[in-house]
Amino acid sequence: MRVDSITQALLDLEIPSESSLVILSENSIEHALVMMAAMQAHIPVAPISAAYSLLSSDYIKLKQVLETACPGVVFVQNGDAYSKAIEANQLNNIPVIAAFEPQTGQISLDALYNVEPSSDVVDSIASINQGSTAKIMFTSGSTGPPKGVPLTHLGLVTAAESNCITTGRLGEGSAVRLDWAPWSHVFGATTLSLSIIEGGTFYIDDGKPTPPMFGETVRNLAEVQPELFMNVPTAIGMLVEALEKDDELAARAFEKLTSLGYGGASLPVDIVERFEALAIRHTGHRITITCGYGTTETGPGGGFVYWLTDVTGTLGLPHPGFAMKLVPIDSDRYEVRISSKAVTQGYIGRPELNATIFDDEGFYRTGDCVVFATPGDPEAGLNFAGRLSEEFKIQNGSFVRVGAVRAAVVDALAPLFQDIVLCGENEKQLGALAWLNMDAARKLIGENEANFTRLSDSPGLMDEIARRFSAYNAANPGSTSAIRRLRLLETLPSIDLGEVTDKGSINQRAVQRHRSAEVAALFTNPQADGTILV
């Protein structure tokens, strides 16, 4: 009923047809209500990363996405919290709806709940064109301004239903989900759609996959006891560590869990093995670990691992309703190209890009690389083998397969590192910048060295890292795989600078660009404080 009331209010505002409803909000019930109402009113919804408004100091990315979205009305979760972003971008010139603390001139969402729906709402829903734009999603903006990706009503339904079919939940009903992924990201938004289609229960997780915020996720997991839980690999690593320390917590977390999902990067083998050991200990059996593959441009959809496997980094097989073309790159790798009704028809206002992102058969060029999990057996699925945009050459002219090397290093040194960034373009050797897994590092150095101001000041820790890298290099001696120098990063990756996306994936290029001094220290000043030579 509230959705229909908001729909009527939006119809009464007579928003220009070329405009969108911009959402500046964290995940919330109010966010969901306004989003559904806008689609019923034929207004494209443009959910914008809350970080662009709440964490940014210059609002550059917010300004860029607003220019593309062409807002005709704005929804904010809290009028006061978003007031600076509203004022900086002169959004007070159009209607602004606020769920809480509406500022002067803004419309209270509570008032819209009281609007009586007319037959116009029924007519509006009945006249929705399945090929019209339902949402405008934005890429992370790692290689320039974020790109606006229009997704149609048909495309959203195609992606959601294909995910339901693949996981075996179409028509099953009341699955319970706990999820943090922002609805400004295409997969987070699709996860919400899955619950709506299934008639399930969706709990919004206020935690985040970062050390300061992950404790909230752990508490929510114990309280909600979901059947389906998804997160990024770094968060799953933190979860495993928390469950290993607390049997009561682990028992509650595993009591109803049927599936653990991950995406954005490969899940380290060490984490998989420890999670499975916990599952067997508390349930007597393994828990299915799934992985999905897709991009903002594909809706999301593309590939999914829907069978029990011990292999990590597998992208699975194509979703129903998606065709996947594999184009040879070299002796064993292929570029993934995808076709589906869910795939966008192109970026908003970017004709020069739209002329290049599709091949002559209409397949979207993802720029992602894969190899067959089992050569000669396509049904065993595909393994992620890096992104073409991240690869670079060292001085001998050889390409570094960044995705594959990064995954191998994180696995080999597990659980010491949260993530690494490979460096060495036009250099003789490979180097890396890395973030420590602080809990694992503290456990390694023990109480005797816990009083160091920085863990990188611990000789014992530095010696152990060098020893493990030496062992990795002995097994991977090639110039494009061996890591010869390393620097530990003290500051976490920045969302504002595009170093990490909303969903927790590290952008290799952005980190190198914004931490150029650290990269330079790797190769021009090998004796610099904090550099480890292997």
Buried (B, 14 or more C-beta within 10 A) or exposed (E): EBBBBBBBBBBEBEBEEEBBBBBBBBBBEBBBBBBBBBBBBBBBBBBBBBBBBBEBEEBEBBBBBBBBBBBBBBBBBBBEBBBBBBEBBEBBEBBBBBBBBBBEEBBBBEEBEEBEBBEEBEEBBEEBEEEBBBBBBBBBBBEEBBBBBBBBBBBBBBBBBBBBBBBEBBEEEEBBBBBBBBBBBBBBBBBBBBBEBBEBBBBBBBBBBBBEBBEBBBBBBBEBBBBBBBBBBBBBBBBBBBBBEEEEBBBBBBEEBEBBBBBBBBBBBBBBBBBBEBBEBBBEEEBBBBBBBBBBBBBBBBBBBBEEBEBBBBBBBBBBBBBBBBEEBEEEBBBBBBBBBBBBBBBBEBEEEBEEBBBEEEBBBBBBBBBBBEEEEEEBBBBBBBBBBBBBBBEEEEBBBBBBBBBBBBBBBBBBBBBBBBBBBEBEBBBBBBBBBEBBBBEBBEEEBEEBEEBBEBEEBBEBBBEBBEEBBEEBEEBBBBBBBBBBBEEEBBBBBBBBBBBBBBBBBBBBBBBEEBBEBBBEEEEBEBBBEB
